């Protein structure tokens, strides 16, 4: 009987954001050292002739996919809602080179949901995204689980 296994890899990136219309200090531009834990599920390969025998996914392949879909886009960027105040937005667009405009308020909760959408379906056949955990600080994080979102 095949056994389903979960594998997790941790990623780190630096990112700034602004929470427009927020009633606390996060309404100002500020940054975090984010930590993203990506958990996949699948059945390890059972082929003694394959160099990937015993693996759900090669961690190097997982790294390539997450770097392409998330890290290369968000690392060292400023993330703002497209609805952010237009005059301030125009000033920021002039000041910073790497600005990501998103269709949502860039909270940790919304970011992890966006990341799940960017990663779902990007892994090899038989390997699926199980969960994401996005740490905004060492003691605050948001989680997304596939089973909660079917």
N, C-alpha and C positions, 0 to 999 in steps of 0.2 A: 504494500500500500504506500502510495506517495505521500510525503509529509509536506505540508505547506509551512514555509519559513518566512519570517519577516527580517529584512535587513535594513539597517539604518546607517546613514552617513551624515556627518555634520559639516556645515558650510558656514563661513563667516564673511561678512561684508560691512562696509561703512556706508551710511546713507543719512541724508538730512531730509526733513519734511517740515511742513507747516500744516497745522489744523485750523483752517479758516473758520471764522465765526465761533471758535471755541472760547469758553469762558475762563480759561486758565492760562498758565505760562506757555503751554504748547501752541498757542496761537502765533508765537514768534518762531522764526526759523531756528531749528536746532537739529542736532544729529545724534545718532546712536551707533554703537557697534553691535550689529545684529548677528544673531546666531540662528541658523535654519537647520532643523533636523528633518531629513527626508526619509520616510520609511516606506519601503516597497514590500510587496508580498508575492510569493510564487513558489513553485516547486523546483528544487535544485535539479540541475541537469544530471541525468543518469546515463552517461555515455562515456565509457572508459577511453574511447578514441578521441574525445573532444578535449581541447585544452581548457575548456570551461566546465569540465566535469565537477559536479558537486556544488556549483554556484547557482544562485537565483539570478544574479547579474554580476558581471565583472564590475567591481567598484570603480575602475577607471572609466568604464562606459557611463556609469551613473554620474560620475563627476563631469564628464563631457556634456551630458544632457542638461544637468542642472546649471552648469556654467553658461551654456548657450542660452537657455530659456529664462534664467533669473539673474545670476551674478553679473554677467557681462552687461546687462541692461541697468541694473539698480546700483551696483557698487560705485561709490563716490559720486552719486547723483543727488539732486534735490528733487523731491517728489511733491507735486502740488495737484490739487483738484483743478480740473478745467473750469470749475465754477468759482475759483479764487478771484478776489477783487481785481478787476481788469487793470486798473492803474498800477497796483502793486505788482501784478503778474508781469506786465510789460517791463517794469524796472528790473525785476529778477531775471527775465529773459535776456536783458542786456548785460547783466552782471555775471551770469553763470553760463558755462558752456554745456553742462550735462544736466538738463532739466527734463524730468519725465512728467508729462501731464496725463493724469488718469481721470477716469469717469466717476471717481468716488473720493470721499474724504480719506486721506491716507493714514488711517489708524492701523494699529497692529492687526486687528480683526479683519479689516478689509484687505490689507496687504496679503495675509495668509490665504484668504479666499481667492484673490487674484493669482497668487502663485500656484494654487491648486489647479486653477483653470489652465494656466500656462503649461503645467506638467502632465496633466491627465492625457493619456493616449500617446505620450512621447516615448514610452519605454517599449522594449521588445515584446513580442507576443508571449503571453503567459505571465508577464510581469505587470503588476498594476500598482498604482499609487494607493497606499494604505492610509498614510497620515502625514501631516506636516506639523511641526512645532516651530513657531517663530518667536524667539526671545528678542524683545526690544531692549531690555536691560537684563542684568544678572538674575533679577527676581520677578520679572513680569514677562508673560508670554501669552500667545494665543495659539490654539490648536484647531486643526481641521482634520476630520476623519471621513473617509469615503463612505463608510456605513451610515453616517449621519446625514449624508447628502445624496442618497440614491433616489 
